[in-house]
Amino acid sequence: MEFSSDLIIGSVLLALSVYTLVARQVAPGHFAKLEAMKQQWGDKKGVALHIFGYTLLPFVAGSLMLFNELS
């Protein structure tokens, strides 16, 4: 089985999204960008933008890359 760049990048993106999902619950102070987003956009919008940009977007992109590569 050959490993293509889409397979590797898709896997890394999925791992990043799972990491940020778990780490945000366990150690939210670990994310400096989350605090900056909360200060700039407010608590709810900052968290929502962080979840979208660092959890949902990588999850969707990684899933699509893996789906396209494996199908």
PyMOL commands that place a pseudoatom at each C-alpha (Angstrom):
pseudoatom trace, name=CA, resn=MET, resi=1, chain=A, elem=C, hetatm=0, pos=[0.000, 0.000, 0.000]
pseudoatom trace, name=CA, resn=GLU, resi=2, chain=A, elem=C, hetatm=0, pos=[1.387, 3.362, -0.998]
pseudoatom trace, name=CA, resn=PHE, resi=3, chain=A, elem=C, hetatm=0, pos=[0.984, 6.307, 1.314]
pseudoatom trace, name=CA, resn=SER, resi=4, chain=A, elem=C, hetatm=0, pos=[-0.086, 9.391, -0.551]
pseudoatom trace, name=CA, resn=SER, resi=5, chain=A, elem=C, hetatm=0, pos=[0.102, 12.913, 0.736]
pseudoatom trace, name=CA, resn=ASP, resi=6, chain=A, elem=C, hetatm=0, pos=[-3.713, 13.103, 0.961]
pseudoatom trace, name=CA, resn=LEU, resi=7, chain=A, elem=C, hetatm=0, pos=[-3.764, 10.081, 3.242]
pseudoatom trace, name=CA, resn=ILE, resi=8, chain=A, elem=C, hetatm=0, pos=[-1.098, 11.516, 5.526]
pseudoatom trace, name=CA, resn=ILE, resi=9, chain=A, elem=C, hetatm=0, pos=[-2.506, 15.052, 5.600]
pseudoatom trace, name=CA, resn=GLY, resi=10, chain=A, elem=C, hetatm=0, pos=[-6.056, 13.783, 6.118]
pseudoatom trace, name=CA, resn=SER, resi=11, chain=A, elem=C, hetatm=0, pos=[-4.918, 11.651, 9.051]
pseudoatom trace, name=CA, resn=VAL, resi=12, chain=A, elem=C, hetatm=0, pos=[-3.017, 14.554, 10.582]
pseudoatom trace, name=CA, resn=LEU, resi=13, chain=A, elem=C, hetatm=0, pos=[-6.038, 16.844, 10.226]
pseudoatom trace, name=CA, resn=LEU, resi=14, chain=A, elem=C, hetatm=0, pos=[-8.288, 14.280, 11.919]
pseudoatom trace, name=CA, resn=ALA, resi=15, chain=A, elem=C, hetatm=0, pos=[-5.762, 13.850, 14.730]
pseudoatom trace, name=CA, resn=LEU, resi=16, chain=A, elem=C, hetatm=0, pos=[-5.554, 17.644, 15.149]
pseudoatom trace, name=CA, resn=SER, resi=17, chain=A, elem=C, hetatm=0, pos=[-9.322, 17.968, 15.418]
pseudoatom trace, name=CA, resn=VAL, resi=18, chain=A, elem=C, hetatm=0, pos=[-9.562, 15.181, 18.017]
pseudoatom trace, name=CA, resn=TYR, resi=19, chain=A, elem=C, hetatm=0, pos=[-6.646, 16.681, 19.959]
pseudoatom trace, name=CA, resn=THR, resi=20, chain=A, elem=C, hetatm=0, pos=[-8.183, 20.150, 20.084]
pseudoatom trace, name=CA, resn=LEU, resi=21, chain=A, elem=C, hetatm=0, pos=[-11.572, 18.724, 21.031]
pseudoatom trace, name=CA, resn=VAL, resi=22, chain=A, elem=C, hetatm=0, pos=[-10.121, 16.808, 23.985]
pseudoatom trace, name=CA, resn=ALA, resi=23, chain=A, elem=C, hetatm=0, pos=[-7.514, 19.361, 25.028]
pseudoatom trace, name=CA, resn=ARG, resi=24, chain=A, elem=C, hetatm=0, pos=[-10.051, 22.194, 25.078]
pseudoatom trace, name=CA, resn=GLN, resi=25, chain=A, elem=C, hetatm=0, pos=[-11.976, 20.269, 27.751]
pseudoatom trace, name=CA, resn=VAL, resi=26, chain=A, elem=C, hetatm=0, pos=[-8.963, 19.067, 29.749]
pseudoatom trace, name=CA, resn=ALA, resi=27, chain=A, elem=C, hetatm=0, pos=[-6.626, 22.079, 29.592]
pseudoatom trace, name=CA, resn=PRO, resi=28, chain=A, elem=C, hetatm=0, pos=[-8.283, 25.137, 28.028]
pseudoatom trace, name=CA, resn=GLY, resi=29, chain=A, elem=C, hetatm=0, pos=[-5.446, 27.410, 29.172]
pseudoatom trace, name=CA, resn=HIS, resi=30, chain=A, elem=C, hetatm=0, pos=[-3.141, 25.544, 26.777]
pseudoatom trace, name=CA, resn=PHE, resi=31, chain=A, elem=C, hetatm=0, pos=[-4.562, 27.420, 23.781]
pseudoatom trace, name=CA, resn=ALA, resi=32, chain=A, elem=C, hetatm=0, pos=[-3.153, 30.932, 23.577]
pseudoatom trace, name=CA, resn=LYS, resi=33, chain=A, elem=C, hetatm=0, pos=[-5.154, 31.627, 20.412]
pseudoatom trace, name=CA, resn=LEU, resi=34, chain=A, elem=C, hetatm=0, pos=[-8.365, 30.671, 22.189]
pseudoatom trace, name=CA, resn=GLU, resi=35, chain=A, elem=C, hetatm=0, pos=[-7.754, 33.306, 24.843]
pseudoatom trace, name=CA, resn=ALA, resi=36, chain=A, elem=C, hetatm=0, pos=[-6.908, 35.901, 22.186]
pseudoatom trace, name=CA, resn=MET, resi=37, chain=A, elem=C, hetatm=0, pos=[-10.092, 35.051, 20.276]
pseudoatom trace, name=CA, resn=LYS, resi=38, chain=A, elem=C, hetatm=0, pos=[-12.145, 35.301, 23.458]
pseudoatom trace, name=CA, resn=GLN, resi=39, chain=A, elem=C, hetatm=0, pos=[-10.684, 38.734, 24.188]
pseudoatom trace, name=CA, resn=GLN, resi=40, chain=A, elem=C, hetatm=0, pos=[-11.294, 40.003, 20.670]
pseudoatom trace, name=CA, resn=TRP, resi=41, chain=A, elem=C, hetatm=0, pos=[-14.696, 38.441, 19.936]
pseudoatom trace, name=CA, resn=GLY, resi=42, chain=A, elem=C, hetatm=0, pos=[-16.129, 37.775, 23.394]
pseudoatom trace, name=CA, resn=ASP, resi=43, chain=A, elem=C, hetatm=0, pos=[-16.448, 34.450, 25.197]
pseudoatom trace, name=CA, resn=LYS, resi=44, chain=A, elem=C, hetatm=0, pos=[-19.177, 32.778, 23.131]
pseudoatom trace, name=CA, resn=LYS, resi=45, chain=A, elem=C, hetatm=0, pos=[-18.083, 33.965, 19.692]
pseudoatom trace, name=CA, resn=GLY, resi=46, chain=A, elem=C, hetatm=0, pos=[-14.405, 33.373, 20.458]
pseudoatom trace, name=CA, resn=VAL, resi=47, chain=A, elem=C, hetatm=0, pos=[-15.017, 29.796, 21.533]
pseudoatom trace, name=CA, resn=ALA, resi=48, chain=A, elem=C, hetatm=0, pos=[-17.327, 29.201, 18.564]
pseudoatom trace, name=CA, resn=LEU, resi=49, chain=A, elem=C, hetatm=0, pos=[-14.721, 30.516, 16.105]
pseudoatom trace, name=CA, resn=HIS, resi=50, chain=A, elem=C, hetatm=0, pos=[-12.012, 28.436, 17.756]
pseudoatom trace, name=CA, resn=ILE, resi=51, chain=A, elem=C, hetatm=0, pos=[-14.145, 25.295, 17.594]
pseudoatom trace, name=CA, resn=PHE, resi=52, chain=A, elem=C, hetatm=0, pos=[-14.975, 25.969, 13.949]
pseudoatom trace, name=CA, resn=GLY, resi=53, chain=A, elem=C, hetatm=0, pos=[-11.422, 26.772, 12.875]
pseudoatom trace, name=CA, resn=TYR, resi=54, chain=A, elem=C, hetatm=0, pos=[-9.462, 24.251, 14.912]
pseudoatom trace, name=CA, resn=THR, resi=55, chain=A, elem=C, hetatm=0, pos=[-11.903, 21.349, 15.342]
pseudoatom trace, name=CA, resn=LEU, resi=56, chain=A, elem=C, hetatm=0, pos=[-14.701, 21.281, 12.764]
pseudoatom trace, name=CA, resn=LEU, resi=57, chain=A, elem=C, hetatm=0, pos=[-12.811, 22.538, 9.737]
pseudoatom trace, name=CA, resn=PRO, resi=58, chain=A, elem=C, hetatm=0, pos=[-9.863, 20.130, 10.145]
pseudoatom trace, name=CA, resn=PHE, resi=59, chain=A, elem=C, hetatm=0, pos=[-12.300, 17.280, 10.825]
pseudoatom trace, name=CA, resn=VAL, resi=60, chain=A, elem=C, hetatm=0, pos=[-14.294, 17.934, 7.656]
pseudoatom trace, name=CA, resn=ALA, resi=61, chain=A, elem=C, hetatm=0, pos=[-11.219, 18.525, 5.498]
pseudoatom trace, name=CA, resn=GLY, resi=62, chain=A, elem=C, hetatm=0, pos=[-9.433, 15.453, 6.854]
pseudoatom trace, name=CA, resn=SER, resi=63, chain=A, elem=C, hetatm=0, pos=[-12.504, 13.278, 6.441]
pseudoatom trace, name=CA, resn=LEU, resi=64, chain=A, elem=C, hetatm=0, pos=[-12.990, 14.409, 2.854]
pseudoatom trace, name=CA, resn=MET, resi=65, chain=A, elem=C, hetatm=0, pos=[-9.339, 13.819, 2.023]
pseudoatom trace, name=CA, resn=LEU, resi=66, chain=A, elem=C, hetatm=0, pos=[-9.415, 10.324, 3.521]
pseudoatom trace, name=CA, resn=PHE, resi=67, chain=A, elem=C, hetatm=0, pos=[-12.719, 9.502, 1.850]
pseudoatom trace, name=CA, resn=ASN, resi=68, chain=A, elem=C, hetatm=0, pos=[-11.432, 10.601, -1.551]
pseudoatom trace, name=CA, resn=GLU, resi=69, chain=A, elem=C, hetatm=0, pos=[-8.185, 8.719, -1.090]
pseudoatom trace, name=CA, resn=LEU, resi=70, chain=A, elem=C, hetatm=0, pos=[-9.683, 5.474, 0.187]
pseudoatom trace, name=CA, resn=SER, resi=71, chain=A, elem=C, hetatm=0, pos=[-12.646, 5.243, -2.159]
for i in range(1, 71): cmd.bond("trace and resi %d" % i, "trace and resi %d" % (i + 1))
show_as sticks, trace
zoom trace
